[in-house]
Amino acid sequence: MATTYKQKLFGELNAIPEELLPRFYRIIHALCTEFTHAGAESKTRGSLKGIWGDVKIDESVFTEAKRSLFKYEREITAKTQSTQRKSKSI
């Protein structure tokens, strides 16, 4: 059965114009690389420290992003702020 698929692939390959062969090769190479290396991936993830280094991110940036994206975050933040204002006024 595998030879029939190879024969089909060779038939398709012979039908491709010469000027398109480099592009076709890159596509086939990418597919073969993806299929052969898919099982070789490690199960553990490496650290991203090499990418980010010792970058410190302000927590207010995350808070603002959550508020803008998620409605319930806006509601929680509004309730927390009103509670804090009430406690300061007492």
Biopython code that builds the backbone (N, CA, C, O; Angstrom):
import numpy as np
from Bio.PDB.StructureBuilder import StructureBuilder

atoms = [
    (1, "MET", "N", (0.821, -1.197, 0.000)),
    (1, "MET", "CA", (0.000, 0.000, 0.000)),
    (1, "MET", "C", (0.864, 1.261, 0.000)),
    (1, "MET", "O", (0.515, 2.251, -0.643)),
    (2, "ALA", "N", (2.000, 1.228, 0.724)),
    (2, "ALA", "CA", (2.869, 2.395, 0.789)),
    (2, "ALA", "C", (3.432, 2.734, -0.582)),
    (2, "ALA", "O", (3.600, 3.908, -0.913)),
    (3, "THR", "N", (3.724, 1.719, -1.378)),
    (3, "THR", "CA", (4.263, 2.004, -2.707)),
    (3, "THR", "C", (3.240, 2.701, -3.591)),
    (3, "THR", "O", (3.621, 3.523, -4.425)),
    (4, "THR", "N", (1.978, 2.406, -3.441)),
    (4, "THR", "CA", (0.983, 3.100, -4.248)),
    (4, "THR", "C", (0.930, 4.580, -3.885)),
    (4, "THR", "O", (0.756, 5.428, -4.760)),
    (5, "TYR", "N", (1.080, 4.894, -2.588)),
    (5, "TYR", "CA", (1.112, 6.300, -2.189)),
    (5, "TYR", "C", (2.368, 6.967, -2.718)),
    (5, "TYR", "O", (2.321, 8.116, -3.157)),
    (6, "LYS", "N", (3.501, 6.257, -2.682)),
    (6, "LYS", "CA", (4.727, 6.817, -3.231)),
    (6, "LYS", "C", (4.575, 7.055, -4.722)),
    (6, "LYS", "O", (5.015, 8.080, -5.243)),
    (7, "GLN", "N", (3.957, 6.118, -5.398)),
    (7, "GLN", "CA", (3.750, 6.281, -6.832)),
    (7, "GLN", "C", (2.840, 7.469, -7.118)),
    (7, "GLN", "O", (3.064, 8.215, -8.071)),
    (8, "LYS", "N", (1.813, 7.641, -6.288)),
    (8, "LYS", "CA", (0.916, 8.796, -6.448)),
    (8, "LYS", "C", (1.682, 10.096, -6.222)),
    (8, "LYS", "O", (1.524, 11.057, -6.974)),
    (9, "LEU", "N", (2.522, 10.119, -5.169)),
    (9, "LEU", "CA", (3.313, 11.323, -4.886)),
    (9, "LEU", "C", (4.279, 11.629, -6.026)),
    (9, "LEU", "O", (4.410, 12.782, -6.434)),
    (10, "PHE", "N", (4.949, 10.609, -6.538)),
    (10, "PHE", "CA", (5.862, 10.822, -7.654)),
    (10, "PHE", "C", (5.115, 11.322, -8.888)),
    (10, "PHE", "O", (5.620, 12.174, -9.619)),
    (11, "GLY", "N", (3.937, 10.802, -9.115)),
    (11, "GLY", "CA", (3.121, 11.268, -10.231)),
    (11, "GLY", "C", (2.751, 12.732, -10.083)),
    (11, "GLY", "O", (2.819, 13.498, -11.044)),
    (12, "GLU", "N", (2.360, 13.116, -8.883)),
    (12, "GLU", "CA", (2.033, 14.523, -8.615)),
    (12, "GLU", "C", (3.274, 15.397, -8.763)),
    (12, "GLU", "O", (3.204, 16.500, -9.305)),
    (13, "LEU", "N", (4.407, 14.899, -8.278)),
    (13, "LEU", "CA", (5.661, 15.644, -8.342)),
    (13, "LEU", "C", (6.077, 15.874, -9.793)),
    (13, "LEU", "O", (6.551, 16.954, -10.144)),
    (14, "ASN", "N", (5.900, 14.867, -10.623)),
    (14, "ASN", "CA", (6.261, 15.005, -12.034)),
    (14, "ASN", "C", (5.357, 15.994, -12.762)),
    (14, "ASN", "O", (5.746, 16.539, -13.795)),
    (15, "ALA", "N", (4.172, 16.227, -12.245)),
    (15, "ALA", "CA", (3.242, 17.158, -12.880)),
    (15, "ALA", "C", (3.518, 18.620, -12.506)),
    (15, "ALA", "O", (2.981, 19.530, -13.139)),
    (16, "ILE", "N", (4.353, 18.850, -11.479)),
    (16, "ILE", "CA", (4.635, 20.214, -11.020)),
    (16, "ILE", "C", (5.657, 20.864, -11.958)),
    (16, "ILE", "O", (6.660, 20.237, -12.298)),
    (17, "PRO", "N", (5.419, 22.110, -12.383)),
    (17, "PRO", "CA", (6.385, 22.811, -13.238)),
    (17, "PRO", "C", (7.723, 23.018, -12.510)),
    (17, "PRO", "O", (7.755, 23.149, -11.287)),
    (18, "GLU", "N", (8.804, 23.046, -13.258)),
    (18, "GLU", "CA", (10.161, 23.158, -12.697)),
    (18, "GLU", "C", (10.336, 24.401, -11.815)),
    (18, "GLU", "O", (11.006, 24.338, -10.784)),
    (19, "GLU", "N", (9.742, 25.517, -12.213)),
    (19, "GLU", "CA", (9.936, 26.762, -11.454)),
    (19, "GLU", "C", (9.262, 26.722, -10.085)),
    (19, "GLU", "O", (9.617, 27.514, -9.212)),
    (20, "LEU", "N", (8.308, 25.830, -9.875)),
    (20, "LEU", "CA", (7.632, 25.718, -8.579)),
    (20, "LEU", "C", (8.277, 24.681, -7.658)),
    (20, "LEU", "O", (7.897, 24.577, -6.492)),
    (21, "LEU", "N", (9.229, 23.929, -8.153)),
    (21, "LEU", "CA", (9.827, 22.865, -7.346)),
    (21, "LEU", "C", (10.537, 23.371, -6.086)),
    (21, "LEU", "O", (10.400, 22.731, -5.044)),
    (22, "PRO", "N", (11.294, 24.488, -6.116)),
    (22, "PRO", "CA", (11.912, 24.949, -4.864)),
    (22, "PRO", "C", (10.883, 25.275, -3.779)),
    (22, "PRO", "O", (11.085, 24.971, -2.603)),
    (23, "ARG", "N", (9.800, 25.887, -4.188)),
    (23, "ARG", "CA", (8.736, 26.216, -3.231)),
    (23, "ARG", "C", (8.069, 24.939, -2.705)),
    (23, "ARG", "O", (7.790, 24.823, -1.512)),
    (24, "PHE", "N", (7.823, 24.008, -3.586)),
    (24, "PHE", "CA", (7.230, 22.735, -3.206)),
    (24, "PHE", "C", (8.152, 21.977, -2.262)),
    (24, "PHE", "O", (7.688, 21.346, -1.312)),
    (25, "TYR", "N", (9.462, 22.036, -2.519)),
    (25, "TYR", "CA", (10.422, 21.357, -1.649)),
    (25, "TYR", "C", (10.366, 21.929, -0.230)),
    (25, "TYR", "O", (10.371, 21.172, 0.741)),
    (26, "ARG", "N", (10.313, 23.258, -0.103)),
    (26, "ARG", "CA", (10.254, 23.880, 1.231)),
    (26, "ARG", "C", (9.012, 23.428, 1.989)),
    (26, "ARG", "O", (9.068, 23.199, 3.197)),
    (27, "ILE", "N", (7.907, 23.300, 1.293)),
    (27, "ILE", "CA", (6.663, 22.856, 1.933)),
    (27, "ILE", "C", (6.791, 21.410, 2.391)),
    (27, "ILE", "O", (6.449, 21.088, 3.529)),
    (28, "ILE", "N", (7.275, 20.546, 1.525)),
    (28, "ILE", "CA", (7.438, 19.135, 1.875)),
    (28, "ILE", "C", (8.447, 18.982, 3.009)),
    (28, "ILE", "O", (8.239, 18.189, 3.927)),
    (29, "HIS", "N", (9.540, 19.744, 2.945)),
    (29, "HIS", "CA", (10.547, 19.665, 3.999)),
    (29, "HIS", "C", (9.968, 20.090, 5.348)),
    (29, "HIS", "O", (10.247, 19.464, 6.370)),
    (30, "ALA", "N", (9.169, 21.144, 5.353)),
    (30, "ALA", "CA", (8.547, 21.602, 6.598)),
    (30, "ALA", "C", (7.600, 20.546, 7.152)),
    (30, "ALA", "O", (7.582, 20.305, 8.359)),
    (31, "LEU", "N", (6.825, 19.924, 6.295)),
    (31, "LEU", "CA", (5.910, 18.867, 6.740)),
    (31, "LEU", "C", (6.673, 17.670, 7.309)),
    (31, "LEU", "O", (6.331, 17.157, 8.374)),
    (32, "CYS", "N", (7.700, 17.235, 6.597)),
    (32, "CYS", "CA", (8.488, 16.082, 7.073)),
    (32, "CYS", "C", (9.162, 16.391, 8.400)),
    (32, "CYS", "O", (9.199, 15.543, 9.291)),
    (33, "THR", "N", (9.690, 17.589, 8.536)),
    (33, "THR", "CA", (10.325, 17.992, 9.791)),
    (33, "THR", "C", (9.314, 18.006, 10.926)),
    (33, "THR", "O", (9.609, 17.548, 12.030)),
    (34, "GLU", "N", (8.124, 18.529, 10.658)),
    (34, "GLU", "CA", (7.074, 18.583, 11.681)),
    (34, "GLU", "C", (6.659, 17.187, 12.116)),
    (34, "GLU", "O", (6.499, 16.932, 13.309)),
    (35, "PHE", "N", (6.484, 16.288, 11.167)),
    (35, "PHE", "CA", (6.039, 14.936, 11.503)),
    (35, "PHE", "C", (7.111, 14.125, 12.205)),
    (35, "PHE", "O", (6.793, 13.348, 13.105)),
    (36, "THR", "N", (8.372, 14.280, 11.825)),
    (36, "THR", "CA", (9.432, 13.475, 12.434)),
    (36, "THR", "C", (9.834, 14.000, 13.797)),
    (36, "THR", "O", (10.264, 13.221, 14.647)),
    (37, "HIS", "N", (9.709, 15.297, 14.030)),
    (37, "HIS", "CA", (10.113, 15.866, 15.315)),
    (37, "HIS", "C", (8.963, 16.017, 16.293)),
    (37, "HIS", "O", (9.179, 16.427, 17.434)),
    (38, "ALA", "N", (7.755, 15.699, 15.878)),
    (38, "ALA", "CA", (6.593, 15.862, 16.761)),
    (38, "ALA", "C", (6.692, 14.946, 17.976)),
    (38, "ALA", "O", (6.337, 15.364, 19.078)),
    (39, "GLY", "N", (7.155, 13.735, 17.813)),
    (39, "GLY", "CA", (7.275, 12.809, 18.932)),
    (39, "GLY", "C", (8.503, 13.055, 19.774)),
    (39, "GLY", "O", (8.597, 12.548, 20.892)),
    (40, "ALA", "N", (9.457, 13.831, 19.258)),
    (40, "ALA", "CA", (10.711, 14.063, 19.966)),
    (40, "ALA", "C", (10.637, 15.228, 20.947)),
    (40, "ALA", "O", (11.615, 15.508, 21.640)),
    (41, "GLU", "N", (9.513, 15.901, 21.017)),
    (41, "GLU", "CA", (9.391, 17.038, 21.918)),
    (41, "GLU", "C", (9.446, 16.579, 23.363)),
    (41, "GLU", "O", (8.937, 15.515, 23.715)),
    (42, "SER", "N", (10.071, 17.401, 24.191)),
    (42, "SER", "CA", (10.158, 17.046, 25.601)),
    (42, "SER", "C", (8.840, 17.359, 26.300)),
    (42, "SER", "O", (8.095, 18.246, 25.882)),
    (43, "LYS", "N", (8.569, 16.631, 27.350)),
    (43, "LYS", "CA", (7.323, 16.818, 28.098)),
    (43, "LYS", "C", (7.418, 17.994, 29.063)),
    (43, "LYS", "O", (6.397, 18.548, 29.470)),
    (44, "THR", "N", (8.635, 18.375, 29.430)),
    (44, "THR", "CA", (8.795, 19.486, 30.369)),
    (44, "THR", "C", (9.116, 20.754, 29.601)),
    (44, "THR", "O", (9.791, 20.730, 28.571)),
    (45, "ARG", "N", (8.627, 21.834, 30.116)),
    (45, "ARG", "CA", (8.837, 23.121, 29.481)),
    (45, "ARG", "C", (10.044, 23.790, 30.108)),
    (45, "ARG", "O", (10.221, 23.742, 31.325)),
    (46, "GLY", "N", (10.856, 24.399, 29.307)),
    (46, "GLY", "CA", (12.019, 25.106, 29.817)),
    (46, "GLY", "C", (11.626, 26.443, 30.413)),
    (46, "GLY", "O", (10.498, 26.907, 30.247)),
    (47, "SER", "N", (12.545, 27.037, 31.090)),
    (47, "SER", "CA", (12.303, 28.326, 31.717)),
    (47, "SER", "C", (12.305, 29.431, 30.667)),
    (47, "SER", "O", (13.053, 29.375, 29.691)),
    (48, "LEU", "N", (11.469, 30.420, 30.877)),
    (48, "LEU", "CA", (11.436, 31.575, 29.987)),
    (48, "LEU", "C", (12.347, 32.686, 30.490)),
    (48, "LEU", "O", (12.359, 33.782, 29.930)),
    (49, "LYS", "N", (13.099, 32.412, 31.530)),
    (49, "LYS", "CA", (13.954, 33.430, 32.107)),
    (49, "LYS", "C", (14.983, 33.922, 31.096)),
    (49, "LYS", "O", (15.344, 35.099, 31.100)),
    (50, "GLY", "N", (15.452, 33.037, 30.240)),
    (50, "GLY", "CA", (16.408, 33.445, 29.228)),
    (50, "GLY", "C", (15.842, 34.480, 28.276)),
    (50, "GLY", "O", (16.574, 35.320, 27.754)),
    (51, "ILE", "N", (14.539, 34.419, 28.050)),
    (51, "ILE", "CA", (13.901, 35.375, 27.152)),
    (51, "ILE", "C", (13.643, 36.695, 27.875)),
    (51, "ILE", "O", (13.960, 37.766, 27.356)),
    (52, "TRP", "N", (13.075, 36.614, 29.058)),
    (52, "TRP", "CA", (12.649, 37.815, 29.766)),
    (52, "TRP", "C", (13.720, 38.366, 30.700)),
    (52, "TRP", "O", (13.674, 39.543, 31.057)),
    (53, "GLY", "N", (14.683, 37.540, 31.102)),
    (53, "GLY", "CA", (15.715, 38.012, 32.016)),
    (53, "GLY", "C", (15.098, 38.356, 33.364)),
    (53, "GLY", "O", (14.261, 37.615, 33.878)),
    (54, "ASP", "N", (15.507, 39.463, 33.924)),
    (54, "ASP", "CA", (14.999, 39.898, 35.225)),
    (54, "ASP", "C", (14.033, 41.066, 35.084)),
    (54, "ASP", "O", (14.045, 41.986, 35.902)),
    (55, "VAL", "N", (13.206, 41.033, 34.064)),
    (55, "VAL", "CA", (12.248, 42.095, 33.809)),
    (55, "VAL", "C", (11.176, 42.082, 34.900)),
    (55, "VAL", "O", (10.616, 41.033, 35.218)),
    (56, "LYS", "N", (10.902, 43.229, 35.455)),
    (56, "LYS", "CA", (9.841, 43.384, 36.449)),
    (56, "LYS", "C", (8.670, 44.078, 35.775)),
    (56, "LYS", "O", (8.834, 45.122, 35.144)),
    (57, "ILE", "N", (7.497, 43.498, 35.913)),
    (57, "ILE", "CA", (6.301, 44.069, 35.295)),
    (57, "ILE", "C", (5.400, 44.612, 36.387)),
    (57, "ILE", "O", (5.123, 43.940, 37.381)),
    (58, "ASP", "N", (4.954, 45.830, 36.187)),
    (58, "ASP", "CA", (4.090, 46.490, 37.149)),
    (58, "ASP", "C", (2.745, 45.763, 37.222)),
    (58, "ASP", "O", (2.123, 45.516, 36.188)),
    (59, "GLU", "N", (2.303, 45.427, 38.398)),
    (59, "GLU", "CA", (1.051, 44.690, 38.594)),
    (59, "GLU", "C", (-0.161, 45.490, 38.115)),
    (59, "GLU", "O", (-1.178, 44.904, 37.745)),
    (60, "SER", "N", (-0.065, 46.809, 38.118)),
    (60, "SER", "CA", (-1.195, 47.628, 37.670)),
    (60, "SER", "C", (-1.489, 47.407, 36.178)),
    (60, "SER", "O", (-2.628, 47.578, 35.744)),
    (61, "VAL", "N", (-0.485, 47.033, 35.404)),
    (61, "VAL", "CA", (-0.695, 46.753, 33.988)),
    (61, "VAL", "C", (-1.605, 45.533, 33.826)),
    (61, "VAL", "O", (-2.521, 45.537, 33.004)),
    (62, "PHE", "N", (-1.340, 44.491, 34.618)),
    (62, "PHE", "CA", (-2.187, 43.303, 34.568)),
    (62, "PHE", "C", (-3.601, 43.613, 35.052)),
    (62, "PHE", "O", (-4.576, 43.156, 34.456)),
    (63, "THR", "N", (-3.711, 44.364, 36.098)),
    (63, "THR", "CA", (-5.018, 44.713, 36.641)),
    (63, "THR", "C", (-5.837, 45.494, 35.624)),
    (63, "THR", "O", (-7.021, 45.220, 35.430)),
    (64, "GLU", "N", (-5.211, 46.461, 34.981)),
    (64, "GLU", "CA", (-5.907, 47.270, 33.979)),
    (64, "GLU", "C", (-6.331, 46.409, 32.792)),
    (64, "GLU", "O", (-7.427, 46.587, 32.260)),
    (65, "ALA", "N", (-5.479, 45.486, 32.377)),
    (65, "ALA", "CA", (-5.817, 44.607, 31.253)),
    (65, "ALA", "C", (-6.994, 43.703, 31.610)),
    (65, "ALA", "O", (-7.888, 43.495, 30.790)),
    (66, "LYS", "N", (-6.998, 43.162, 32.832)),
    (66, "LYS", "CA", (-8.107, 42.299, 33.249)),
    (66, "LYS", "C", (-9.402, 43.084, 33.299)),
    (66, "LYS", "O", (-10.452, 42.583, 32.896)),
    (67, "ARG", "N", (-9.335, 44.310, 33.790)),
    (67, "ARG", "CA", (-10.546, 45.128, 33.863)),
    (67, "ARG", "C", (-11.088, 45.441, 32.479)),
    (67, "ARG", "O", (-12.303, 45.466, 32.281)),
    (68, "SER", "N", (-10.208, 45.679, 31.527)),
    (68, "SER", "CA", (-10.678, 46.036, 30.189)),
    (68, "SER", "C", (-11.215, 44.825, 29.436)),
    (68, "SER", "O", (-12.052, 44.979, 28.546)),
    (69, "LEU", "N", (-10.751, 43.626, 29.772)),
    (69, "LEU", "CA", (-11.175, 42.431, 29.046)),
    (69, "LEU", "C", (-12.365, 41.711, 29.666)),
    (69, "LEU", "O", (-13.226, 41.196, 28.954)),
    (70, "PHE", "N", (-12.412, 41.678, 30.987)),
    (70, "PHE", "CA", (-13.397, 40.845, 31.663)),
    (70, "PHE", "C", (-14.348, 41.703, 32.487)),
    (70, "PHE", "O", (-13.925, 42.463, 33.359)),
    (71, "LYS", "N", (-15.627, 41.570, 32.198)),
    (71, "LYS", "CA", (-16.645, 42.378, 32.872)),
    (71, "LYS", "C", (-16.642, 42.132, 34.371)),
    (71, "LYS", "O", (-16.761, 43.074, 35.155)),
    (72, "TYR", "N", (-16.509, 40.867, 34.780)),
    (72, "TYR", "CA", (-16.555, 40.570, 36.210)),
    (72, "TYR", "C", (-15.371, 41.183, 36.953)),
    (72, "TYR", "O", (-15.482, 41.474, 38.144)),
    (73, "GLU", "N", (-14.245, 41.386, 36.278)),
    (73, "GLU", "CA", (-13.109, 42.047, 36.916)),
    (73, "GLU", "C", (-13.441, 43.521, 37.178)),
    (73, "GLU", "O", (-13.040, 44.081, 38.199)),
    (74, "ARG", "N", (-14.173, 44.142, 36.254)),
    (74, "ARG", "CA", (-14.569, 45.537, 36.467)),
    (74, "ARG", "C", (-15.497, 45.634, 37.663)),
    (74, "ARG", "O", (-15.386, 46.560, 38.467)),
    (75, "GLU", "N", (-16.425, 44.665, 37.786)),
    (75, "GLU", "CA", (-17.371, 44.687, 38.893)),
    (75, "GLU", "C", (-16.663, 44.469, 40.224)),
    (75, "GLU", "O", (-16.953, 45.151, 41.207)),
    (76, "ILE", "N", (-15.731, 43.515, 40.254)),
    (76, "ILE", "CA", (-14.988, 43.236, 41.486)),
    (76, "ILE", "C", (-14.155, 44.441, 41.879)),
    (76, "ILE", "O", (-14.108, 44.805, 43.054)),
    (77, "THR", "N", (-13.499, 45.064, 40.915)),
    (77, "THR", "CA", (-12.670, 46.227, 41.198)),
    (77, "THR", "C", (-13.514, 47.382, 41.696)),
    (77, "THR", "O", (-13.111, 48.087, 42.621)),
    (78, "ALA", "N", (-14.680, 47.589, 41.101)),
    (78, "ALA", "CA", (-15.557, 48.682, 41.522)),
    (78, "ALA", "C", (-16.045, 48.457, 42.953)),
    (78, "ALA", "O", (-16.084, 49.393, 43.751)),
    (79, "LYS", "N", (-16.415, 47.215, 43.278)),
    (79, "LYS", "CA", (-16.870, 46.913, 44.639)),
    (79, "LYS", "C", (-15.749, 47.110, 45.650)),
    (79, "LYS", "O", (-15.974, 47.644, 46.736)),
    (80, "THR", "N", (-14.539, 46.677, 45.291)),
    (80, "THR", "CA", (-13.395, 46.813, 46.189)),
    (80, "THR", "C", (-13.072, 48.278, 46.427)),
    (80, "THR", "O", (-12.799, 48.676, 47.560)),
    (81, "GLN", "N", (-13.101, 49.086, 45.370)),
    (81, "GLN", "CA", (-12.802, 50.500, 45.518)),
    (81, "GLN", "C", (-13.856, 51.213, 46.351)),
    (81, "GLN", "O", (-13.516, 52.081, 47.155)),
    (82, "SER", "N", (-15.136, 50.865, 46.176)),
    (82, "SER", "CA", (-16.172, 51.515, 46.971)),
    (82, "SER", "C", (-16.065, 51.107, 48.435)),
    (82, "SER", "O", (-16.324, 51.919, 49.323)),
    (83, "THR", "N", (-15.688, 49.862, 48.697)),
    (83, "THR", "CA", (-15.496, 49.408, 50.071)),
    (83, "THR", "C", (-14.316, 50.138, 50.713)),
    (83, "THR", "O", (-14.386, 50.517, 51.882)),
    (84, "GLN", "N", (-13.237, 50.338, 49.958)),
    (84, "GLN", "CA", (-12.075, 51.037, 50.488)),
    (84, "GLN", "C", (-12.398, 52.499, 50.768)),
    (84, "GLN", "O", (-11.919, 53.051, 51.758)),
    (85, "ARG", "N", (-13.200, 53.139, 49.920)),
    (85, "ARG", "CA", (-13.582, 54.534, 50.143)),
    (85, "ARG", "C", (-14.445, 54.656, 51.404)),
    (85, "ARG", "O", (-14.291, 55.597, 52.182)),
    (86, "LYS", "N", (-15.362, 53.685, 51.597)),
    (86, "LYS", "CA", (-16.208, 53.731, 52.774)),
    (86, "LYS", "C", (-15.384, 53.565, 54.039)),
    (86, "LYS", "O", (-15.624, 54.254, 55.031)),
    (87, "SER", "N", (-14.423, 52.665, 54.015)),
    (87, "SER", "CA", (-13.606, 52.431, 55.206)),
    (87, "SER", "C", (-12.698, 53.620, 55.508)),
    (87, "SER", "O", (-12.390, 53.867, 56.674)),
    (88, "LYS", "N", (-12.262, 54.362, 54.492)),
    (88, "LYS", "CA", (-11.434, 55.551, 54.715)),
    (88, "LYS", "C", (-12.247, 56.687, 55.298)),
    (88, "LYS", "O", (-11.731, 57.480, 56.086)),
    (89, "SER", "N", (-13.516, 56.777, 54.919)),
    (89, "SER", "CA", (-14.349, 57.864, 55.408)),
    (89, "SER", "C", (-14.768, 57.644, 56.867)),
    (89, "SER", "O", (-15.174, 58.591, 57.539)),
    (90, "ILE", "N", (-14.675, 56.435, 57.348)),
    (90, "ILE", "CA", (-15.084, 56.133, 58.726)),
    (90, "ILE", "C", (-14.041, 56.534, 59.677)),
    (90, "ILE", "O", (-14.205, 56.359, 60.884)),
]
sb = StructureBuilder()
sb.init_structure("model")
sb.init_model(0)
sb.init_chain("A")
sb.init_seg("    ")
for serial, (resi, resn, name, xyz) in enumerate(atoms, 1):
    if name == "N":
        sb.init_residue(resn, " ", resi, " ")
    sb.init_atom(name, np.array(xyz, "f"), 0.0, 1.0, " ", f" {name:<3s}", serial, name[0])
structure = sb.get_structure()
